[in-house]
Amino acid sequence: MEDNACKYPIILVHGMFGWGEEEGINDYLPYWGANSCNIVEHYREKNYKIYAASVGPASSAWDRACELYAALTGGIVDYGKVHSEKSNHRRYGRFYDKPILNDVKNRKKFHLVGHSFGGNTIRLLGHLLTYGDETEKNGTPEEELSELFKGGHEDMIASITTICAPHNGTTTFLAAEKFHILPVLKAIVYNYVGIAGRSPAEGTVFDFHLEQYGLSDTPGKKDAFPFRRAKKQFKHNQDNIEFDMCPSGAKKLNDYMEISPDIYYFSYSYNSVTLNVTGAVHVPSKTDFPFLTGTSTLILLYNKLFRPDGDYRFEDYCNDGLVDLPSALHPKDEPFRQYKIGDKIEPGIWNVMKTRDGDHGSPIGLFTTDDKTFMLYDEIFGLLAEVEKKRKRKAKINK
């Protein structure tokens, strides 16, 4: 391993409808690398301790954070007594007998890197490990309370890096709703999730992690609910990814979450929009994936037609095909600063990197080259190595 390489484990967390290395689809099309490379294998060959975690691709940030914690530390997924009762789903999920990090309970630090909604997920995990949850503390017998909800464990996380994360939600949902596309999309998604979640491919090719709603069997059991009941329960609930990614749901999450003073935060963003030759019309000319060209256009149309008049900059209309640029930069209500390589790194503040050209799939290797992909992660992991050096120096001083 190079001298400037990360020594702490790196946990990659996928976004909406993504997957980790546990799913069979990852053998043919890795989420982290897509059709250009395999990021996990590349850095493992360089002796990095890197893992692509698997969490619910359509689940809420809360449920995904609970699943990620269990996958890291082992044991049963505990969604929280109060949360589960409020959301009308099972409190406990699957059991992890082989945690990703065998020594994570011994306070071995790790880095979290999340793409898209994976960014919201790791932010929430960081909040819960730092501050816990007062509602769960007050509503759960002490002997039943998960360590996740107790707080005081921020020393487990060295850094949080988000890539194209919808920190403040995404206009995609508002545009789809305004143009009467959302009901059709929701019908397709909920039926697909429900049907595929109880097909032979569930747990092998892919895994929706929706046993808490009974949409699929808990691994090792036959406990799925009747299809109509389970789909209705999941659909008519704010405890899902749809609510968390819309601007109002994201605001609710942001109002709840707080930045940790001891964790280092980095954010990466991409932009697919440019001005045309007249300098007056925004066009999605920097997308490499045709689908994202369409969604980027949809966001632009919504902003042009329905956004309130005001003093908006060009950057306010930019997006990566799925997430608005201002949303990907940092949470609205948390401290931030523009960061460039070589600046002093400080914890407890968002270090916002310069926006890159490309679309939502570019940073995970979709329709790009392996060189461009590895260049991005070389930079990210170089920053994380600097974080480790700062922590070690601080530990020596404290001694």
Secondary structure, DSSP 8 states (H G I E B T S, - for coil): --TTS--S-EEEE--TT---TTSGGGGTS-TTTTTT--HHHHHHTTT--EEEE---TTB-HHHHHHHHHHHHH-EEEE--HHHHHHHTS-SEEEEESS-S-TTGGGT--EEEEEETHHHHHHHHHHHHHHH--HHHHHHS-GGG--GGGT---GGGEEEEEEES--TT--HHHHHHHHTT-HHHHHHHHHHHHHHHTTSTTBTTTB----GGGTSS--TTS-----HHHHHHHHHT-SSBHHHHHSHHHHHHHHHH----TTSEEEEE-EE--EE-TTSS-EE-TT-SSHHHHHHHHHHHHHHHHHS--S---GGGG-BSSSSBHHHHH--TTS-EEE--TTS---SSSEEE---EES-TTGGGTTTS-HHHHHHHHHHHHHHHHHHHHHHHHHHHHH-
